[in-house]
Amino acid sequence: MFWTLELASSLDDAPWPATKEELIDYATRTCAPDEVIENLEELDDESEIYESIEDIWPDYPTKEDFMWNEEEYYGLN
């Protein structure tokens, strides 16, 4: 299973929480890239409920990973 930000963004509006089958159905209906569907098919547990993309891709970057300090950048204090 290989995820990128582009692939993961295909699931931004997915109906979280969702099962593996619900996510595959969503990806299919929204014409997500084939790689997204292949990654979802590789998930182990058919009955597990996934709360968010972080449950599927634990290394998913969060907004904090991209945050920068405006005060420091603009010299504000």
PDB file of N, CA, C and O in Angstrom:
ATOM      1  N   MET A   1       0.843  -1.162   0.000  1.00  0.00           N
ATOM      2  CA  MET A   1       0.000   0.000   0.000  1.00  0.00           C
ATOM      3  C   MET A   1       0.896   1.236   0.000  1.00  0.00           C
ATOM      4  O   MET A   1       1.797   1.358   0.830  1.00  0.00           O
ATOM      5  N   PHE A   2       0.643   2.146  -0.934  1.00  0.00           N
ATOM      6  CA  PHE A   2       1.432   3.352  -1.062  1.00  0.00           C
ATOM      7  C   PHE A   2       0.504   4.552  -1.179  1.00  0.00           C
ATOM      8  O   PHE A   2      -0.312   4.621  -2.099  1.00  0.00           O
ATOM      9  N   TRP A   3       0.625   5.499  -0.252  1.00  0.00           N
ATOM     10  CA  TRP A   3      -0.225   6.683  -0.260  1.00  0.00           C
ATOM     11  C   TRP A   3       0.599   7.917  -0.561  1.00  0.00           C
ATOM     12  O   TRP A   3       1.769   8.002  -0.187  1.00  0.00           O
ATOM     13  N   THR A   4      -0.008   8.861  -1.228  1.00  0.00           N
ATOM     14  CA  THR A   4       0.558  10.188  -1.430  1.00  0.00           C
ATOM     15  C   THR A   4      -0.517  11.183  -1.009  1.00  0.00           C
ATOM     16  O   THR A   4      -1.671  10.804  -0.804  1.00  0.00           O
ATOM     17  N   LEU A   5      -0.145  12.444  -0.879  1.00  0.00           N
ATOM     18  CA  LEU A   5      -1.141  13.456  -0.534  1.00  0.00           C
ATOM     19  C   LEU A   5      -2.234  13.530  -1.595  1.00  0.00           C
ATOM     20  O   LEU A   5      -3.412  13.693  -1.276  1.00  0.00           O
ATOM     21  N   GLU A   6      -1.837  13.408  -2.847  1.00  0.00           N
ATOM     22  CA  GLU A   6      -2.816  13.465  -3.936  1.00  0.00           C
ATOM     23  C   GLU A   6      -3.819  12.317  -3.844  1.00  0.00           C
ATOM     24  O   GLU A   6      -5.022  12.522  -4.006  1.00  0.00           O
ATOM     25  N   LEU A   7      -3.320  11.110  -3.583  1.00  0.00           N
ATOM     26  CA  LEU A   7      -4.219   9.959  -3.466  1.00  0.00           C
ATOM     27  C   LEU A   7      -5.121  10.108  -2.244  1.00  0.00           C
ATOM     28  O   LEU A   7      -6.329   9.884  -2.331  1.00  0.00           O
ATOM     29  N   ALA A   8      -4.543  10.482  -1.119  1.00  0.00           N
ATOM     30  CA  ALA A   8      -5.322  10.613   0.113  1.00  0.00           C
ATOM     31  C   ALA A   8      -6.378  11.704  -0.013  1.00  0.00           C
ATOM     32  O   ALA A   8      -7.456  11.594   0.572  1.00  0.00           O
ATOM     33  N   SER A   9      -6.080  12.753  -0.770  1.00  0.00           N
ATOM     34  CA  SER A   9      -7.057  13.835  -0.919  1.00  0.00           C
ATOM     35  C   SER A   9      -8.323  13.360  -1.631  1.00  0.00           C
ATOM     36  O   SER A   9      -9.364  14.011  -1.538  1.00  0.00           O
ATOM     37  N   SER A  10      -8.246  12.240  -2.336  1.00  0.00           N
ATOM     38  CA  SER A  10      -9.439  11.676  -2.979  1.00  0.00           C
ATOM     39  C   SER A  10     -10.477  11.236  -1.952  1.00  0.00           C
ATOM     40  O   SER A  10     -11.653  11.066  -2.277  1.00  0.00           O
ATOM     41  N   LEU A  11     -10.035  11.053  -0.719  1.00  0.00           N
ATOM     42  CA  LEU A  11     -10.944  10.598   0.345  1.00  0.00           C
ATOM     43  C   LEU A  11     -11.317  11.722   1.308  1.00  0.00           C
ATOM     44  O   LEU A  11     -11.920  11.469   2.351  1.00  0.00           O
ATOM     45  N   ASP A  12     -10.961  12.972   0.963  1.00  0.00           N
ATOM     46  CA  ASP A  12     -11.262  14.103   1.857  1.00  0.00           C
ATOM     47  C   ASP A  12     -12.731  14.180   2.234  1.00  0.00           C
ATOM     48  O   ASP A  12     -13.062  14.425   3.394  1.00  0.00           O
ATOM     49  N   ASP A  13     -13.602  13.977   1.281  1.00  0.00           N
ATOM     50  CA  ASP A  13     -15.041  14.106   1.531  1.00  0.00           C
ATOM     51  C   ASP A  13     -15.738  12.762   1.713  1.00  0.00           C
ATOM     52  O   ASP A  13     -16.960  12.666   1.600  1.00  0.00           O
ATOM     53  N   ALA A  14     -14.955  11.734   1.994  1.00  0.00           N
ATOM     54  CA  ALA A  14     -15.534  10.402   2.205  1.00  0.00           C
ATOM     55  C   ALA A  14     -16.461  10.432   3.422  1.00  0.00           C
ATOM     56  O   ALA A  14     -16.309  11.280   4.301  1.00  0.00           O
ATOM     57  N   PRO A  15     -17.416   9.508   3.468  1.00  0.00           N
ATOM     58  CA  PRO A  15     -18.393   9.491   4.571  1.00  0.00           C
ATOM     59  C   PRO A  15     -17.805   8.875   5.846  1.00  0.00           C
ATOM     60  O   PRO A  15     -18.186   7.773   6.242  1.00  0.00           O
ATOM     61  N   TRP A  16     -16.879   9.589   6.482  1.00  0.00           N
ATOM     62  CA  TRP A  16     -16.250   9.090   7.710  1.00  0.00           C
ATOM     63  C   TRP A  16     -17.255   9.129   8.839  1.00  0.00           C
ATOM     64  O   TRP A  16     -18.069  10.051   8.872  1.00  0.00           O
ATOM     65  N   PRO A  17     -17.252   8.198   9.757  1.00  0.00           N
ATOM     66  CA  PRO A  17     -16.547   6.911   9.751  1.00  0.00           C
ATOM     67  C   PRO A  17     -17.135   5.977   8.701  1.00  0.00           C
ATOM     68  O   PRO A  17     -18.303   6.074   8.327  1.00  0.00           O
ATOM     69  N   ALA A  18     -16.281   5.070   8.241  1.00  0.00           N
ATOM     70  CA  ALA A  18     -16.706   4.181   7.158  1.00  0.00           C
ATOM     71  C   ALA A  18     -15.960   2.854   7.228  1.00  0.00           C
ATOM     72  O   ALA A  18     -14.862   2.764   7.778  1.00  0.00           O
ATOM     73  N   THR A  19     -16.581   1.832   6.658  1.00  0.00           N
ATOM     74  CA  THR A  19     -15.933   0.526   6.536  1.00  0.00           C
ATOM     75  C   THR A  19     -15.103   0.499   5.255  1.00  0.00           C
ATOM     76  O   THR A  19     -15.180   1.410   4.430  1.00  0.00           O
ATOM     77  N   LYS A  20     -14.332  -0.530   5.107  1.00  0.00           N
ATOM     78  CA  LYS A  20     -13.535  -0.730   3.902  1.00  0.00           C
ATOM     79  C   LYS A  20     -14.424  -0.702   2.663  1.00  0.00           C
ATOM     80  O   LYS A  20     -14.108  -0.016   1.690  1.00  0.00           O
ATOM     81  N   GLU A  21     -15.519  -1.431   2.689  1.00  0.00           N
ATOM     82  CA  GLU A  21     -16.418  -1.506   1.536  1.00  0.00           C
ATOM     83  C   GLU A  21     -17.062  -0.157   1.223  1.00  0.00           C
ATOM     84  O   GLU A  21     -17.227   0.199   0.056  1.00  0.00           O
ATOM     85  N   GLU A  22     -17.423   0.588   2.261  1.00  0.00           N
ATOM     86  CA  GLU A  22     -18.004   1.913   2.038  1.00  0.00           C
ATOM     87  C   GLU A  22     -16.992   2.850   1.389  1.00  0.00           C
ATOM     88  O   GLU A  22     -17.344   3.642   0.515  1.00  0.00           O
ATOM     89  N   LEU A  23     -15.745   2.758   1.814  1.00  0.00           N
ATOM     90  CA  LEU A  23     -14.708   3.607   1.230  1.00  0.00           C
ATOM     91  C   LEU A  23     -14.426   3.223  -0.218  1.00  0.00           C
ATOM     92  O   LEU A  23     -14.226   4.092  -1.068  1.00  0.00           O
ATOM     93  N   ILE A  24     -14.410   1.932  -0.496  1.00  0.00           N
ATOM     94  CA  ILE A  24     -14.205   1.480  -1.883  1.00  0.00           C
ATOM     95  C   ILE A  24     -15.370   1.955  -2.748  1.00  0.00           C
ATOM     96  O   ILE A  24     -15.163   2.422  -3.868  1.00  0.00           O
ATOM     97  N   ASP A  25     -16.585   1.840  -2.232  1.00  0.00           N
ATOM     98  CA  ASP A  25     -17.759   2.309  -2.968  1.00  0.00           C
ATOM     99  C   ASP A  25     -17.658   3.813  -3.240  1.00  0.00           C
ATOM    100  O   ASP A  25     -17.914   4.263  -4.356  1.00  0.00           O
ATOM    101  N   TYR A  26     -17.288   4.577  -2.227  1.00  0.00           N
ATOM    102  CA  TYR A  26     -17.143   6.025  -2.382  1.00  0.00           C
ATOM    103  C   TYR A  26     -16.076   6.343  -3.429  1.00  0.00           C
ATOM    104  O   TYR A  26     -16.300   7.172  -4.311  1.00  0.00           O
ATOM    105  N   ALA A  27     -14.929   5.695  -3.335  1.00  0.00           N
ATOM    106  CA  ALA A  27     -13.840   5.945  -4.280  1.00  0.00           C
ATOM    107  C   ALA A  27     -14.255   5.609  -5.705  1.00  0.00           C
ATOM    108  O   ALA A  27     -13.891   6.314  -6.646  1.00  0.00           O
ATOM    109  N   THR A  28     -15.009   4.544  -5.861  1.00  0.00           N
ATOM    110  CA  THR A  28     -15.488   4.144  -7.185  1.00  0.00           C
ATOM    111  C   THR A  28     -16.475   5.165  -7.734  1.00  0.00           C
ATOM    112  O   THR A  28     -16.369   5.575  -8.890  1.00  0.00           O
ATOM    113  N   ARG A  29     -17.437   5.578  -6.905  1.00  0.00           N
ATOM    114  CA  ARG A  29     -18.456   6.535  -7.351  1.00  0.00           C
ATOM    115  C   ARG A  29     -17.879   7.904  -7.689  1.00  0.00           C
ATOM    116  O   ARG A  29     -18.405   8.601  -8.556  1.00  0.00           O
ATOM    117  N   THR A  30     -16.797   8.294  -7.010  1.00  0.00           N
ATOM    118  CA  THR A  30     -16.205   9.614  -7.244  1.00  0.00           C
ATOM    119  C   THR A  30     -15.070   9.566  -8.261  1.00  0.00           C
ATOM    120  O   THR A  30     -14.372  10.559  -8.470  1.00  0.00           O
ATOM    121  N   CYS A  31     -14.892   8.410  -8.889  1.00  0.00           N
ATOM    122  CA  CYS A  31     -13.851   8.240  -9.918  1.00  0.00           C
ATOM    123  C   CYS A  31     -12.459   8.560  -9.385  1.00  0.00           C
ATOM    124  O   CYS A  31     -11.657   9.215 -10.050  1.00  0.00           O
ATOM    125  N   ALA A  32     -12.193   8.088  -8.179  1.00  0.00           N
ATOM    126  CA  ALA A  32     -10.857   8.254  -7.594  1.00  0.00           C
ATOM    127  C   ALA A  32      -9.860   7.459  -8.432  1.00  0.00           C
ATOM    128  O   ALA A  32     -10.243   6.510  -9.116  1.00  0.00           O
ATOM    129  N   PRO A  33      -8.594   7.835  -8.383  1.00  0.00           N
ATOM    130  CA  PRO A  33      -7.582   7.075  -9.130  1.00  0.00           C
ATOM    131  C   PRO A  33      -7.595   5.594  -8.738  1.00  0.00           C
ATOM    132  O   PRO A  33      -7.914   5.237  -7.604  1.00  0.00           O
ATOM    133  N   ASP A  34      -7.246   4.756  -9.691  1.00  0.00           N
ATOM    134  CA  ASP A  34      -7.219   3.306  -9.444  1.00  0.00           C
ATOM    135  C   ASP A  34      -6.345   2.945  -8.250  1.00  0.00           C
ATOM    136  O   ASP A  34      -6.636   1.988  -7.533  1.00  0.00           O
ATOM    137  N   GLU A  35      -5.277   3.706  -8.036  1.00  0.00           N
ATOM    138  CA  GLU A  35      -4.367   3.424  -6.922  1.00  0.00           C
ATOM    139  C   GLU A  35      -5.075   3.547  -5.576  1.00  0.00           C
ATOM    140  O   GLU A  35      -4.757   2.809  -4.644  1.00  0.00           O
ATOM    141  N   VAL A  36      -6.029   4.466  -5.464  1.00  0.00           N
ATOM    142  CA  VAL A  36      -6.774   4.638  -4.215  1.00  0.00           C
ATOM    143  C   VAL A  36      -7.591   3.379  -3.939  1.00  0.00           C
ATOM    144  O   VAL A  36      -7.589   2.858  -2.824  1.00  0.00           O
ATOM    145  N   ILE A  37      -8.277   2.903  -4.950  1.00  0.00           N
ATOM    146  CA  ILE A  37      -9.098   1.699  -4.797  1.00  0.00           C
ATOM    147  C   ILE A  37      -8.216   0.492  -4.484  1.00  0.00           C
ATOM    148  O   ILE A  37      -8.565  -0.327  -3.635  1.00  0.00           O
ATOM    149  N   GLU A  38      -7.086   0.380  -5.160  1.00  0.00           N
ATOM    150  CA  GLU A  38      -6.155  -0.724  -4.892  1.00  0.00           C
ATOM    151  C   GLU A  38      -5.664  -0.664  -3.455  1.00  0.00           C
ATOM    152  O   GLU A  38      -5.596  -1.695  -2.786  1.00  0.00           O
ATOM    153  N   ASN A  39      -5.318   0.529  -2.963  1.00  0.00           N
ATOM    154  CA  ASN A  39      -4.865   0.675  -1.577  1.00  0.00           C
ATOM    155  C   ASN A  39      -5.959   0.277  -0.598  1.00  0.00           C
ATOM    156  O   ASN A  39      -5.696  -0.402   0.395  1.00  0.00           O
ATOM    157  N   LEU A  40      -7.176   0.698  -0.878  1.00  0.00           N
ATOM    158  CA  LEU A  40      -8.287   0.358   0.013  1.00  0.00           C
ATOM    159  C   LEU A  40      -8.552  -1.145   0.010  1.00  0.00           C
ATOM    160  O   LEU A  40      -8.879  -1.717   1.050  1.00  0.00           O
ATOM    161  N   GLU A  41      -8.414  -1.787  -1.145  1.00  0.00           N
ATOM    162  CA  GLU A  41      -8.619  -3.235  -1.225  1.00  0.00           C
ATOM    163  C   GLU A  41      -7.581  -3.999  -0.407  1.00  0.00           C
ATOM    164  O   GLU A  41      -7.832  -5.132   0.003  1.00  0.00           O
ATOM    165  N   GLU A  42      -6.419  -3.392  -0.167  1.00  0.00           N
ATOM    166  CA  GLU A  42      -5.367  -4.044   0.615  1.00  0.00           C
ATOM    167  C   GLU A  42      -5.590  -3.960   2.117  1.00  0.00           C
ATOM    168  O   GLU A  42      -4.870  -4.603   2.882  1.00  0.00           O
ATOM    169  N   LEU A  43      -6.574  -3.180   2.553  1.00  0.00           N
ATOM    170  CA  LEU A  43      -6.852  -3.096   3.983  1.00  0.00           C
ATOM    171  C   LEU A  43      -7.262  -4.470   4.489  1.00  0.00           C
ATOM    172  O   LEU A  43      -7.963  -5.210   3.800  1.00  0.00           O
ATOM    173  N   ASP A  44      -6.822  -4.805   5.690  1.00  0.00           N
ATOM    174  CA  ASP A  44      -7.008  -6.157   6.223  1.00  0.00           C
ATOM    175  C   ASP A  44      -8.433  -6.479   6.659  1.00  0.00           C
ATOM    176  O   ASP A  44      -9.044  -7.425   6.161  1.00  0.00           O
ATOM    177  N   ASP A  45      -8.948  -5.700   7.574  1.00  0.00           N
ATOM    178  CA  ASP A  45     -10.188  -6.065   8.263  1.00  0.00           C
ATOM    179  C   ASP A  45     -11.416  -5.512   7.545  1.00  0.00           C
ATOM    180  O   ASP A  45     -11.587  -4.299   7.426  1.00  0.00           O
ATOM    181  N   GLU A  46     -12.258  -6.414   7.073  1.00  0.00           N
ATOM    182  CA  GLU A  46     -13.490  -6.043   6.363  1.00  0.00           C
ATOM    183  C   GLU A  46     -14.471  -5.304   7.277  1.00  0.00           C
ATOM    184  O   GLU A  46     -15.208  -4.434   6.814  1.00  0.00           O
ATOM    185  N   SER A  47     -14.486  -5.640   8.562  1.00  0.00           N
ATOM    186  CA  SER A  47     -15.505  -5.090   9.457  1.00  0.00           C
ATOM    187  C   SER A  47     -15.026  -3.875  10.255  1.00  0.00           C
ATOM    188  O   SER A  47     -15.818  -3.259  10.969  1.00  0.00           O
ATOM    189  N   GLU A  48     -13.755  -3.527  10.146  1.00  0.00           N
ATOM    190  CA  GLU A  48     -13.232  -2.395  10.907  1.00  0.00           C
ATOM    191  C   GLU A  48     -13.854  -1.083  10.427  1.00  0.00           C
ATOM    192  O   GLU A  48     -14.093  -0.885   9.236  1.00  0.00           O
ATOM    193  N   ILE A  49     -14.107  -0.203  11.383  1.00  0.00           N
ATOM    194  CA  ILE A  49     -14.626   1.123  11.071  1.00  0.00           C
ATOM    195  C   ILE A  49     -13.450   2.098  11.115  1.00  0.00           C
ATOM    196  O   ILE A  49     -12.741   2.193  12.117  1.00  0.00           O
ATOM    197  N   TYR A  50     -13.262   2.808  10.024  1.00  0.00           N
ATOM    198  CA  TYR A  50     -12.192   3.793   9.932  1.00  0.00           C
ATOM    199  C   TYR A  50     -12.784   5.171  10.197  1.00  0.00           C
ATOM    200  O   TYR A  50     -13.748   5.581   9.550  1.00  0.00           O
ATOM    201  N   GLU A  51     -12.197   5.875  11.149  1.00  0.00           N
ATOM    202  CA  GLU A  51     -12.710   7.179  11.558  1.00  0.00           C
ATOM    203  C   GLU A  51     -12.224   8.305  10.648  1.00  0.00           C
ATOM    204  O   GLU A  51     -12.909   9.314  10.483  1.00  0.00           O
ATOM    205  N   SER A  52     -11.035   8.129  10.057  1.00  0.00           N
ATOM    206  CA  SER A  52     -10.461   9.167   9.199  1.00  0.00           C
ATOM    207  C   SER A  52      -9.311   8.555   8.398  1.00  0.00           C
ATOM    208  O   SER A  52      -8.955   7.391   8.579  1.00  0.00           O
ATOM    209  N   ILE A  53      -8.751   9.359   7.523  1.00  0.00           N
ATOM    210  CA  ILE A  53      -7.628   8.890   6.709  1.00  0.00           C
ATOM    211  C   ILE A  53      -6.438   8.509   7.591  1.00  0.00           C
ATOM    212  O   ILE A  53      -5.631   7.664   7.204  1.00  0.00           O
ATOM    213  N   GLU A  54      -6.322   9.122   8.770  1.00  0.00           N
ATOM    214  CA  GLU A  54      -5.214   8.792   9.676  1.00  0.00           C
ATOM    215  C   GLU A  54      -5.276   7.334  10.145  1.00  0.00           C
ATOM    216  O   GLU A  54      -4.244   6.753  10.482  1.00  0.00           O
ATOM    217  N   ASP A  55      -6.470   6.738  10.170  1.00  0.00           N
ATOM    218  CA  ASP A  55      -6.598   5.327  10.540  1.00  0.00           C
ATOM    219  C   ASP A  55      -6.047   4.422   9.435  1.00  0.00           C
ATOM    220  O   ASP A  55      -5.599   3.307   9.700  1.00  0.00           O
ATOM    221  N   ILE A  56      -6.086   4.910   8.214  1.00  0.00           N
ATOM    222  CA  ILE A  56      -5.619   4.131   7.069  1.00  0.00           C
ATOM    223  C   ILE A  56      -4.146   4.418   6.786  1.00  0.00           C
ATOM    224  O   ILE A  56      -3.367   3.508   6.501  1.00  0.00           O
ATOM    225  N   TRP A  57      -3.776   5.700   6.871  1.00  0.00           N
ATOM    226  CA  TRP A  57      -2.403   6.140   6.609  1.00  0.00           C
ATOM    227  C   TRP A  57      -1.916   6.904   7.835  1.00  0.00           C
ATOM    228  O   TRP A  57      -2.078   8.122   7.904  1.00  0.00           O
ATOM    229  N   PRO A  58      -1.321   6.208   8.804  1.00  0.00           N
ATOM    230  CA  PRO A  58      -0.917   6.845  10.061  1.00  0.00           C
ATOM    231  C   PRO A  58       0.049   8.017   9.884  1.00  0.00           C
ATOM    232  O   PRO A  58       0.109   8.892  10.747  1.00  0.00           O
ATOM    233  N   ASP A  59       0.787   8.053   8.810  1.00  0.00           N
ATOM    234  CA  ASP A  59       1.736   9.138   8.579  1.00  0.00           C
ATOM    235  C   ASP A  59       1.134  10.303   7.806  1.00  0.00           C
ATOM    236  O   ASP A  59       1.862  11.177   7.335  1.00  0.00           O
ATOM    237  N   TYR A  60      -0.188  10.323   7.674  1.00  0.00           N
ATOM    238  CA  TYR A  60      -0.863  11.395   6.941  1.00  0.00           C
ATOM    239  C   TYR A  60      -0.488  12.739   7.557  1.00  0.00           C
ATOM    240  O   TYR A  60      -0.675  12.941   8.757  1.00  0.00           O
ATOM    241  N   PRO A  61       0.033  13.653   6.756  1.00  0.00           N
ATOM    242  CA  PRO A  61       0.428  14.960   7.301  1.00  0.00           C
ATOM    243  C   PRO A  61      -0.791  15.758   7.764  1.00  0.00           C
ATOM    244  O   PRO A  61      -1.815  15.807   7.082  1.00  0.00           O
ATOM    245  N   THR A  62      -0.662  16.371   8.912  1.00  0.00           N
ATOM    246  CA  THR A  62      -1.739  17.202   9.434  1.00  0.00           C
ATOM    247  C   THR A  62      -1.436  18.661   9.129  1.00  0.00           C
ATOM    248  O   THR A  62      -0.350  18.990   8.652  1.00  0.00           O
ATOM    249  N   LYS A  63      -2.396  19.533   9.403  1.00  0.00           N
ATOM    250  CA  LYS A  63      -2.185  20.956   9.156  1.00  0.00           C
ATOM    251  C   LYS A  63      -0.999  21.488   9.946  1.00  0.00           C
ATOM    252  O   LYS A  63      -0.299  22.385   9.478  1.00  0.00           O
ATOM    253  N   GLU A  64      -0.764  20.949  11.134  1.00  0.00           N
ATOM    254  CA  GLU A  64       0.359  21.397  11.944  1.00  0.00           C
ATOM    255  C   GLU A  64       1.695  21.128  11.246  1.00  0.00           C
ATOM    256  O   GLU A  64       2.670  21.845  11.472  1.00  0.00           O
ATOM    257  N   ASP A  65       1.740  20.104  10.406  1.00  0.00           N
ATOM    258  CA  ASP A  65       2.974  19.794   9.689  1.00  0.00           C
ATOM    259  C   ASP A  65       3.321  20.886   8.685  1.00  0.00           C
ATOM    260  O   ASP A  65       4.478  21.015   8.286  1.00  0.00           O
ATOM    261  N   PHE A  66       2.333  21.672   8.276  1.00  0.00           N
ATOM    262  CA  PHE A  66       2.543  22.705   7.278  1.00  0.00           C
ATOM    263  C   PHE A  66       2.417  24.116   7.848  1.00  0.00           C
ATOM    264  O   PHE A  66       2.524  25.098   7.115  1.00  0.00           O
ATOM    265  N   MET A  67       2.191  24.212   9.151  1.00  0.00           N
ATOM    266  CA  MET A  67       2.002  25.520   9.769  1.00  0.00           C
ATOM    267  C   MET A  67       3.324  26.250   9.877  1.00  0.00           C
ATOM    268  O   MET A  67       4.382  25.645  10.051  1.00  0.00           O
ATOM    269  N   TRP A  68       3.240  27.545   9.771  1.00  0.00           N
ATOM    270  CA  TRP A  68       4.393  28.382   9.980  1.00  0.00           C
ATOM    271  C   TRP A  68       3.965  29.543  10.856  1.00  0.00           C
ATOM    272  O   TRP A  68       2.796  29.928  10.873  1.00  0.00           O
ATOM    273  N   ASN A  69       4.890  30.077  11.557  1.00  0.00           N
ATOM    274  CA  ASN A  69       4.604  31.100  12.536  1.00  0.00           C
ATOM    275  C   ASN A  69       4.537  32.462  11.843  1.00  0.00           C
ATOM    276  O   ASN A  69       5.567  33.013  11.454  1.00  0.00           O
ATOM    277  N   GLU A  70       3.323  33.007  11.688  1.00  0.00           N
ATOM    278  CA  GLU A  70       3.139  34.296  11.019  1.00  0.00           C
ATOM    279  C   GLU A  70       3.861  35.403  11.781  1.00  0.00           C
ATOM    280  O   GLU A  70       4.474  36.277  11.168  1.00  0.00           O
ATOM    281  N   GLU A  71       3.793  35.374  13.106  1.00  0.00           N
ATOM    282  CA  GLU A  71       4.445  36.409  13.889  1.00  0.00           C
ATOM    283  C   GLU A  71       5.941  36.428  13.660  1.00  0.00           C
ATOM    284  O   GLU A  71       6.543  37.496  13.544  1.00  0.00           O
ATOM    285  N   GLU A  72       6.540  35.261  13.594  1.00  0.00           N
ATOM    286  CA  GLU A  72       7.971  35.172  13.348  1.00  0.00           C
ATOM    287  C   GLU A  72       8.301  35.632  11.922  1.00  0.00           C
ATOM    288  O   GLU A  72       9.287  36.335  11.701  1.00  0.00           O
ATOM    289  N   TYR A  73       7.473  35.231  10.968  1.00  0.00           N
ATOM    290  CA  TYR A  73       7.718  35.554   9.568  1.00  0.00           C
ATOM    291  C   TYR A  73       7.601  37.050   9.307  1.00  0.00           C
ATOM    292  O   TYR A  73       8.422  37.632   8.599  1.00  0.00           O
ATOM    293  N   TYR A  74       6.571  37.666   9.886  1.00  0.00           N
ATOM    294  CA  TYR A  74       6.339  39.100   9.676  1.00  0.00           C
ATOM    295  C   TYR A  74       6.996  39.979  10.715  1.00  0.00           C
ATOM    296  O   TYR A  74       6.863  41.201  10.661  1.00  0.00           O
ATOM    297  N   GLY A  75       7.708  39.378  11.669  1.00  0.00           N
ATOM    298  CA  GLY A  75       8.380  40.149  12.698  1.00  0.00           C
ATOM    299  C   GLY A  75       7.433  40.790  13.692  1.00  0.00           C
ATOM    300  O   GLY A  75       7.752  41.831  14.268  1.00  0.00           O
ATOM    301  N   LEU A  76       6.268  40.183  13.902  1.00  0.00           N
ATOM    302  CA  LEU A  76       5.290  40.714  14.825  1.00  0.00           C
ATOM    303  C   LEU A  76       5.493  40.081  16.197  1.00  0.00           C
ATOM    304  O   LEU A  76       5.811  38.895  16.295  1.00  0.00           O
ATOM    305  N   ASN A  77       5.316  40.848  17.226  1.00  0.00           N
ATOM    306  CA  ASN A  77       5.402  40.313  18.589  1.00  0.00           C
ATOM    307  C   ASN A  77       4.462  41.019  19.501  1.00  0.00           C
ATOM    308  O   ASN A  77       4.399  40.700  20.689  1.00  0.00           O
TER     309      ASN A  77
END
